[in-house]
Amino acid sequence: MPDPSAVDATAHATAATAAVCADLREEGRELDALVEELPVLDWARPTPAPGWSVAHQIAHLHWTDRAALLSLTDADGFGRMVEEALKAPDSFVDEGAEEGAALPPSELLARWRSARTALDEALASASPDTRFPWYGPPMKAASMASARLMETWAHGQDVADALGVRRTPTTRLRHVARIGVRARDYAFAVRGLPAPAEEFRVELTAPDGPDAWTYGPPDAPQRITGPALDFCLLVTQRAHRADLTLTATGPDADRWLDIAQAFAGPAGPGRAPGASR
């Protein structure tokens, strides 16, 4: 007879994956709506990422969605993709974006939509307990979907900034915030700094009301407080902390706000003060 606790855990993991996949679909649709009616010339508009146009941003999302799909469906094929990337570790991301940005916008958009649909289907059918390979540590399907949502939101912010559009923050940001909190030690490690020994308390005001999203021990002496949107802009390096209303209590927490990043890879330069919206 199956262990009821194991059955419950699997059911919970399946439901959690379905929930984040639904949020990922909605995040993709929101960005899609920003670009679907753009004139061809507007696809060439520069975004805050140096050298990247609106087309580069969408092309990058298409490239990484295809990489995630390969991870879920063909581990050997994904391994070969990683081997190719390692041959040019400093340029493979830009090269992938450049290749896609060279396509006619209508074709690029169609390819991105097709990759999103295929990835959504692969995530839905993936075992919730299996860990799939990635450029960092292997991830379960729910974590993979969360990571794709974070990147879709962050690059969508670049597109919105380029178009002069102010997006309304949603509760989908909770996925971005959670990754940002969990990546605290990575932000220190990637800069060759020792991670703080103690946990921080993070209290973020939700975008849809007065409730707070909280992480870490309630009595932790080092704390971060502020709007969830501002925290997400910070950890995705879409705004400088000087332009945000985040408060740090404690020297290590204060240091974290200078270096926070939710994404894998080298430490990014981030935005300069005053360069955000």
HELIX and SHEET records of a PDB file:
HELIX    1   1 PRO A    4  VAL A   35  1                                  32    
HELIX    2   2 VAL A   40  ALA A   44  5                                   5    
HELIX    3   3 VAL A   54  THR A   73  1                                  20    
HELIX    4   4 ALA A   75  LYS A   87  1                                  13    
HELIX    5   5 PHE A   92  ALA A  101  1                                  10    
HELIX    6   6 PRO A  105  SER A  125  1                                  21    
HELIX    7   7 ALA A  141  LEU A  163  1                                  23    
HELIX    8   8 LEU A  173  ARG A  182  1                                  10    
HELIX    9   9 ARG A  184  ALA A  189  1                                   6    
HELIX   10  10 ALA A  228  VAL A  235  1                                   8    
HELIX   11  11 ARG A  241  ASP A  243  5                                   3    
HELIX   12  12 PRO A  251  ILE A  259  1                                   9    
SHEET    1   A 4 ALA A 212  TYR A 215  0                                        
SHEET    2   A 4 ARG A 201  THR A 205 -1                                        
SHEET    3   A 4 ARG A 223  PRO A 227  1                                        
SHEET    4   A 4 THR A 247  THR A 249 -1                                        
END                                                                             
